[in-house]
Amino acid sequence: MLVSILRPLIAIPAVLWATTTLTFLVLRLVPGDAVDVLAANMPDPHQQAAVRAAWGLSRPLWAQYGSFMGGLLHGDLGVSLTSGVPVSTLLLGRFPATVELAVIAMLLTAALGIGLGVVAAAARNTWLDYACRGLALLGFAVPWFWFALMLIVLFAVQLHWAPVSGRLSAQIDFHPITNFYLIDTVLTGNWAAFGDALHHLALPALALGLTGAGFLARTVRAMMLEALRQDYVRTARAKGLRRNAVVMRHALRNALLPVVTLLGLQFGSLLGGALIVESIFAWPGVAKLLVDAVFARDYPVVQGGVILVATLFVLANAASDILAASIDPRIRAER
Amino acid sequence: MSAAAPDVHLATTRRLTSRRSRVELTRLFQRHTAGVVGGALCLVITLVTVLAPWVRPYDPVAADTLHLLQPPSLPHPLGTDELGRDLLSRVLVGGRPTLFASFCAVVLATVAGLLIGTVAGYARGLVDTVLMRLMDILLSFPFILLALVLVAALGAGVPTLIVAIAVTQVPLFARLCRAVAMSIAATEYVDAARAIGVGHRRILWRHMLPNMVGPVIVQAATTMGLAIGLVAAFNFLGLGIQPPTPDWGDMVSDGRTYIFTAPYLAFFPGMAITITVIALSFLADGLRDMLDPTMR
């Protein structure tokens, strides 16, 4: 048991080192650097050289890499070129918004994906199955950005059920502590703000969650059909257990194991989708910061943001591996 | 009898084969309805996209100040945009950049993945380990994030976008090809070929590659749907194609400005993407059933 928990954890530092190094190299090996971007405002070559020296860009690559990694270990990600604020400060301020959105979207993905998949498998080849599969296919085929816009058109513009953008209404009196609005509002007992925050979360989380749910539902359905074919399901039915009990207790439990691993991977595509969904809903998270930084060619921010998001993804994958191993004795035995 | 018989026989065979092919086609359709419908839809979309400059009713970039932001009507079935440009013509032409870039990205990813995966699976040992660890590193980034880093590094534009999206998909092709290559390399006919002294290159070309076509085509069809979504997303963000060339992703982005007054501007190009991806998904599933019975 201990080994199966430790194994994914041991791999984490290696993977993190690899992803940060790759990010560093990709952003460094292309022609041009941050000073070239600012060159329009700095026509004097001597001045350019001075800034390069001050930022350490004239040093050899390995030396830059050394100080980059050294800084990274101390939590120092450099300074934003456009605002002059330390990148770590920028990221930490926006990190809670992204995590909050991603977690709620993930819950939606899991609930909808598993629900649709189980219903489709249990009602195999009936109209209900086809309806669920059709929905799953739509979720999988509809582009994120378009789906997000259509949600705005339907629920915000036509029905006025939800706000168009942002995290909180301006008139709400609320002072964030940790910046996780849902947690802060509960801790301070500010239920009006809690409801408002949830209200603002609804559409972006739906936009992010539904797309992943389509993919998940397909897998869950396939896994459920596989599980329902097994001998123990027939035995359970033969001894007189009700159909629903067999589906939920015997088949679902066994079908869900691969789904746990899949959820970890799904979290990655969800973080990727956040890049687009946050932009559309003006959600003040890391992803929006990252996209804006790409446009401004603010490389330290791009670098820091990419490293942060990739780290989240790696950790989520490790967590799902550990979870899978702790649920399934077969995975433990394999190792 | 001696002279006529072979001719008669030949004619009968020919008639039989033509009937059989018709029967087989019907059976193909019955067994893989979704796949055939998806394939036909893909064919139609491809044809319309390729022929768009000739079949479009209006000039997609010509402004018409007398007909601004008109909702769908008979002369303009999908309406007109803020410059009076016909939306149907723009949707028809707008598929070209998206589908072209996605297609290039998939071809690039397929070729690179095939090369890396086959070499890794055939050579094994250190080469295999190094190549596959590299692929694992690429896989430890979410797709969109990796593509975004590459676009950030190389600068926005269509060629960059093609490379960036191809890079995100190479690991999946490489893994697939490696697995297939390993199983083929272990077969007796490869052993036999090696035993009679056939060189590595010839074994790769004559024995491995033809047997990998099936799974690779299935993977390519699946990836194409994904690539379209990614290309459209980057064009939507403004990191791909530059205006005024009409493009689906870019058109949805433009439609954002008029989302309150003319939501159809964003609706139709997005529908076009969705329908294309659904058609591709049906095609990919059908191909999987036909070509790759192990992955069902």
Interface residues (C-beta under 8 A of the other chain):
Chain A: V15 A18 T19 L22 T23 V26 L27 L29 V30 L137 L138 F140 A141 V142 P143 W144 F145 W146 F147 L149 M150 I152 V153 V157 G268 S269 L271 G272 G273 L275 I276 S279 I280 L290 V291 A293 V294 F295 R297 Y299 V302 V306 V309 A310 F313 V314 N317
Chain B: D136 I137 L138 S140 F141 P142 F143 I144 L145 L148 V149 L150 V151 A152 A153 L154 G225 G229 A232 A233 F236 L237 G238 L239 G249 V252 S253 G255 R256 I259 F260 P263 A266 F267 P269 G270 I273 T274 V277 I278 S281
